[in-house]
């Protein structure tokens, strides 16, 4: 799952709801990559719900390192992992299903 939706947006809320549904239905194996404005979700009011998707649902919460560092000085909370677009595309090429939420660029 690619999340480029800004914090507080309807697309960000839809991405979180969908991630919760997927981990309940399919269990571990979901990879969620936060990119662009989506990285701000790791510091938003919804952070704890995203962390629950990772901790209890077994999803990997990957944050684009470049986008993160443009916005924040500190590393993200434990549970979110700094990653790269190269890793995202490698994972995307191996996945059975791909979903994207937020702006395209």
N, C-alpha and C positions, 0 to 999 in steps of 0.2 A: 504494500500500500504506500502510495506517495501522498504526502500531505503538504500542500503549499498554501493552505488556507490561513488567513490572518486570525489571530486570537479574537474570540467573541463573534466571529462571523457565523452565518448559518451553515456554510460549508465545513467549518471547523467542528461545529456541533454534530453535523451529519457524519463526518469522518470518525469521530469518537463513538457515536452510537453504532456505526457499522463495525468498527474494530471490536467493540464489546460483543456484538452479535457473532462475529466470526470466531472469536476465541471460545465463546460458549458452545458453538456448534462444532467447530473443527479441532479445538484444543491447540496445543503448542505448534509452532511452525510459522506463525504469522510474523512477517518482518514489516515494520512501519518506519519509513524514512521521512523525516521532517526536513524540508528544504525551504529556502527563501523565508517568507514571512511565517511559514509553518514552524520554524524553530522556536518562535516565541511561545508556542504552546507548552514547551517544557518549563516555562516560567510564568504560566498563566494561572488563573483560578481553576482551570481544569487539570492542572498538573497531577494532582492526586488520583484523578480518575484514569489518566493515561498511565500512571505508574501501576495502578491496579491491573490494567490490561497486560502490562509487562510481568508483574510479579505473580499474579494469580492465573493469568491466562497463558503465560509462557511466550508471549510475543517479545520480539527484540525491538527496542525503541532506539532507532539510529538517528542521530542528529548530524546534519551536514556541518562539518567543522568550519568551512569557510564562512557560511552564512551565520553560524553561531558567533564566531570571533568578530564579525563585523558589528554585532549587536551587544555582546557581553564580554566582560573581562575574565570572569570566573568560569570554571568548567560547569557543565550541567549537573544537576543532582544525580546521585547514584541511582541507577535504573535506566538512565538515558546514557547512550554510548556515542562518543564522537566518531563519526564515520566520514566517508567521502562519496562523491558521485561515482567514482570508479567502482566502489563496492556495491553501491545501489544498482548500477547497470548490470554488474555481474549477477547479483541476486535476481534482478528482474528477468534476465535471460533464462534463468533456471526455474522460474515460478510457473505454477499451473494457472494462476489467475492473478490479474493485475487490476487494481483500482486506484484512481487518482482523485484527490479532492483539492480544490483551490484554483488559484490563477495559473495560467500557462505563460511561459515567456520564451 
